[in-house]
Amino acid sequence: MANSKQAEKRIRQSIVRRDRNRAAMSRFRTSIKRLRAAAESDVTKARELLPSTLSLIDSTARKGVIHTNAAARRKSRLTRLVNRRAEAAGETAAAESAD
């Protein structure tokens, strides 16, 4: 229970921030789940989803929802996952020739 106007305001601010962070984390997790599912089934779809997912991870870190190093680690692991799946599917040569 807040004992001052300042404490009441801090409570209001923390509620707004918590809701904003929860929404950001929900988008973050959903995007990663979609990318992982695509990497398992359809590598071309995973390659399409990768840039938007990496961008979302960056923006989540920029907002301070996750730590910068955690964002870098996740980006690295997801990129490596997609590249390995593409390599296993023999899609690396096709992707390079399309560029």
Secondary structure as GFF3:
##gff-version 3
##sequence-region A 1 99
A	DSSP	alpha_helix	5	41	.	.	.	ID=ss1
A	DSSP	alpha_helix	43	62	.	.	.	ID=ss2
A	DSSP	alpha_helix	68	88	.	.	.	ID=ss3
A	DSSP	alpha_helix	92	98	.	.	.	ID=ss4
###
